Amino acid sequence: MAYSDEEKESKLNAIFKSMEDGASLRSALIEIKLSQTTFFSWIDNNEALLEQYARAREARTDKMADEILEIADSSEGDLYVDDNGDTKIDGNTVQRARTQIDARKWLMSKMSPKKYGDKIQVGGDENNPINVKFDITKVYREDQ
């Protein structure tokens, strides 16, 4: 199906807005009724659209950080009163929140590793260098 420039711009803006609001590209495309192939054919070789797409992805990742705080700060459903009138912790609700947080953290580290990935220091400083010797059968530190 051929789209006019106005329809194309409208669909792209809706996709980018949906992503900035936290939707995945897949769900945004389903909502707009546009194929992934068509979407990428529109943005490929267009620096301005590629930049908009990158900003939308970054905004989506930042929104996940906000969601993590909301999930962690929420205590809704954590407690319940049992048949004896005792207040108990609902372990399923707490575990679900933990899973939601972990899933977002993992996705964020993959989607934006420089910003949200684990920081790994390679090597030591000038006063305490890490010297590693490699052998076909073993790897060991020089200071051991």
C-alpha positions as CSV (number, residue, x, y, z in Angstrom):
1,M,0.0,0.0,0.0
2,A,1.3,3.4,-1.0
3,Y,1.1,6.1,1.7
4,S,1.1,9.9,1.0
5,D,3.9,11.9,2.7
6,E,1.3,13.2,5.2
7,E,0.2,9.7,6.1
8,K,3.7,8.5,6.4
9,E,4.7,11.4,8.7
10,S,1.6,10.9,10.8
11,K,2.3,7.2,11.2
12,L,6.0,7.8,12.1
13,N,5.1,10.4,14.6
14,A,2.5,8.2,16.2
15,I,5.1,5.3,16.4
16,F,7.8,7.5,17.9
17,K,5.3,9.0,20.4
18,S,4.1,5.5,21.4
19,M,7.6,4.4,22.0
20,E,8.4,7.4,24.1
21,D,5.4,6.6,26.2
22,G,6.9,3.1,26.9
23,A,5.6,0.9,24.1
24,S,7.9,-1.5,22.2
25,L,8.4,-0.9,18.5
26,R,6.4,-4.1,17.9
27,S,3.4,-3.0,19.8
28,A,3.5,0.5,18.3
29,L,3.6,-1.0,14.8
30,I,0.6,-3.2,15.6
31,E,-1.3,-0.3,17.0
32,I,-0.6,1.8,13.9
33,K,-1.2,-1.2,11.6
34,L,2.2,-0.9,9.9
35,S,4.6,-3.7,9.1
36,Q,8.2,-3.7,10.5
37,T,9.5,-4.0,6.9
38,T,7.7,-0.8,5.8
39,F,8.8,1.1,8.9
40,F,12.4,0.3,8.4
41,S,12.2,1.0,4.7
42,W,11.0,4.5,5.6
43,I,13.7,5.3,8.2
44,D,16.7,3.5,6.5
45,N,19.0,6.0,4.8
46,N,17.2,9.0,6.5
47,E,19.4,10.4,9.2
48,A,16.7,12.6,10.7
49,L,14.2,9.7,11.1
50,L,17.0,7.4,12.4
51,E,17.8,10.0,15.0
52,Q,14.1,10.3,16.0
53,Y,13.9,6.5,16.3
54,A,17.1,6.5,18.5
55,R,15.7,9.2,20.7
56,A,12.4,7.3,21.0
57,R,14.2,4.2,22.0
58,E,16.3,6.1,24.6
59,A,13.1,7.8,26.0
60,R,11.5,4.3,26.3
61,T,14.5,3.0,28.2
62,D,14.4,6.0,30.5
63,K,10.7,5.4,31.1
64,M,11.6,1.9,32.3
65,A,13.9,3.4,34.9
66,D,10.9,5.4,36.2
67,E,8.7,2.3,36.2
68,I,11.3,0.5,38.3
69,L,11.0,3.2,40.9
70,E,7.2,3.1,40.8
71,I,7.2,-0.7,41.2
72,A,9.7,-0.7,44.0
73,D,8.0,2.1,45.9
74,S,4.5,0.6,45.5
75,S,3.3,-1.5,48.4
76,E,-0.1,-2.2,46.9
77,G,-1.1,-5.8,47.4
78,D,2.0,-6.7,49.5
79,L,-0.1,-7.3,52.6
80,Y,-3.3,-9.1,53.3
81,V,-5.4,-10.1,56.3
82,D,-5.8,-13.9,56.7
83,D,-8.9,-15.7,58.1
84,N,-7.6,-15.3,61.6
85,G,-7.3,-11.5,61.2
86,D,-3.5,-11.6,61.0
87,T,-1.6,-9.4,58.6
88,K,0.6,-11.4,56.2
89,I,2.9,-10.6,53.4
90,D,1.7,-11.8,50.0
91,G,4.9,-13.5,48.6
92,N,3.4,-13.8,45.1
93,T,2.9,-10.1,44.8
94,V,6.4,-9.3,46.1
95,Q,7.9,-11.8,43.8
96,R,6.0,-10.5,40.8
97,A,7.3,-7.0,41.6
98,R,10.9,-8.4,41.8
99,T,10.5,-10.1,38.5
100,Q,9.1,-7.0,36.8
101,I,12.0,-4.9,38.1
102,D,14.6,-7.6,37.1
103,A,13.1,-7.8,33.6
104,R,13.3,-4.1,33.1
105,K,16.8,-3.8,34.5
106,W,17.9,-6.6,32.1
107,L,16.3,-5.0,29.1
108,M,17.7,-1.6,29.9
109,S,21.2,-3.0,30.2
110,K,20.8,-4.5,26.7
111,M,19.1,-1.6,25.1
112,S,21.3,1.1,26.5
113,P,24.5,-0.6,27.8
114,K,26.6,2.5,28.1
115,K,24.0,4.1,30.4
116,Y,22.4,1.2,32.2
117,G,24.8,-1.7,31.7
118,D,27.1,-3.1,34.4
119,K,30.3,-1.1,34.7
120,I,33.3,-3.4,34.3
121,Q,36.8,-2.2,35.0
122,V,39.4,-3.8,32.8
123,G,42.8,-3.6,34.2
124,G,44.1,-1.9,37.4
125,D,45.4,1.5,38.1
126,E,49.0,2.5,37.7
127,N,49.8,1.7,41.3
128,N,48.1,-1.7,41.3
129,P,48.1,-3.1,37.8
130,I,46.5,-6.5,37.1
131,N,48.9,-8.7,35.3
132,V,47.5,-11.9,33.9
133,K,49.5,-14.7,32.3
134,F,47.8,-17.0,29.9
135,D,48.6,-20.7,29.5
136,I,46.8,-23.2,27.3
137,T,45.9,-25.3,30.4
138,K,45.3,-22.6,33.0
139,V,44.8,-18.9,33.7
140,Y,46.3,-17.3,36.8
141,R,47.2,-14.0,38.2
142,E,50.8,-13.1,38.4
143,D,50.6,-12.1,42.1
144,Q,49.3,-15.6,43.1
